[in-house]
Each structure stands twice: as C-alpha cells, then as structure tokens.
Amino acid sequence: MTPGATGVIWALGFVILEAIQFVFFGNVFQRISSFQFGFFVFALTTVAFVSWSALCRPDQLLSLIHI
C-alpha cells in the first residue's frame, strides 16, 4: 500500500470517528451541564492515570507521599 493510500484511509477513519463522536456527544451535551461533564472526565482520567501509575511505577507514588 502506498503512503498516499495509507493517509487517505487514516483520514477517512478520522472523519468517520469524528462524525460519530459529534452526533453522540451533541445529544449528551444537550442533556447535561458542561460542568458536570468536565468534572466526570477529569475525575475519570485522574483515577485512570493514578491507577496506571500505581500498577506500573508504585515507587513514583510513594515518593510523592514522602515529600
């Protein structure tokens, strides 16, 4: 496959995923507050990254606690 064809496939995939995202989140944002959504996303990513750090590099979290 040529680099141009690969780029076109990636671009089409991106456009399709963005369209699905806009349709889905457009409906969600009309029903909930943007502050609630922001809090949910921030909390979810914080829990995910702290959990990942605890599993992969627990020494980093221990050094954070023992400042």
C-alpha positions as CSV (number, residue, x, y, z in Angstrom):
1,M,0.0,0.0,0.0
2,T,1.4,3.4,-0.9
3,P,1.9,6.1,1.7
4,G,-0.8,8.2,-0.1
5,A,-3.4,5.4,0.2
6,T,-2.5,4.9,3.8
7,G,-3.0,8.6,4.5
8,V,-6.4,8.6,2.8
9,I,-7.5,5.6,4.9
10,W,-6.4,7.3,8.1
11,A,-8.1,10.5,7.1
12,L,-11.4,8.7,6.3
13,G,-11.2,6.8,9.6
14,F,-10.7,10.0,11.4
15,V,-13.6,11.7,9.7
16,I,-16.0,8.8,10.4
17,L,-15.0,8.6,14.1
18,E,-15.4,12.4,14.5
19,A,-18.8,12.3,12.9
20,I,-20.0,9.6,15.3
21,Q,-18.5,11.5,18.2
22,F,-20.2,14.7,17.2
23,V,-23.6,13.0,16.9
24,F,-23.3,11.2,20.2
25,F,-21.8,13.9,22.3
26,G,-24.1,16.5,20.7
27,N,-27.0,14.6,22.2
28,V,-25.3,14.2,25.6
29,F,-24.3,17.8,25.9
30,Q,-27.9,18.9,25.4
31,R,-29.0,16.9,28.3
32,I,-26.3,17.5,31.0
33,S,-24.3,20.5,32.2
34,S,-20.9,21.1,30.7
35,F,-19.5,21.5,34.2
36,Q,-20.8,18.0,35.2
37,F,-19.3,16.5,32.1
38,G,-16.0,18.3,32.7
39,F,-15.9,17.0,36.3
40,F,-16.7,13.5,35.2
41,V,-14.0,13.5,32.5
42,F,-11.4,15.0,34.9
43,A,-12.3,12.5,37.7
44,L,-12.2,9.5,35.3
45,T,-8.8,10.4,33.8
46,T,-7.4,11.1,37.3
47,V,-8.4,7.7,38.6
48,A,-7.2,6.0,35.4
49,F,-3.7,7.7,35.5
50,V,-3.2,7.2,39.2
51,S,-4.2,3.6,38.9
52,W,-1.9,3.1,35.9
53,S,1.0,4.7,37.9
54,A,0.2,2.5,40.9
55,L,0.5,-0.6,38.8
56,C,3.5,0.4,36.7
57,R,5.5,2.7,38.9
58,P,4.5,2.4,42.5
59,D,7.8,3.9,43.6
60,Q,6.7,7.2,42.0
61,L,3.6,7.4,44.1
62,L,5.5,6.5,47.2
63,S,8.0,9.3,46.6
64,L,5.1,11.7,46.1
65,I,3.7,10.8,49.5
66,H,7.1,11.0,51.3
67,I,8.0,14.6,50.2
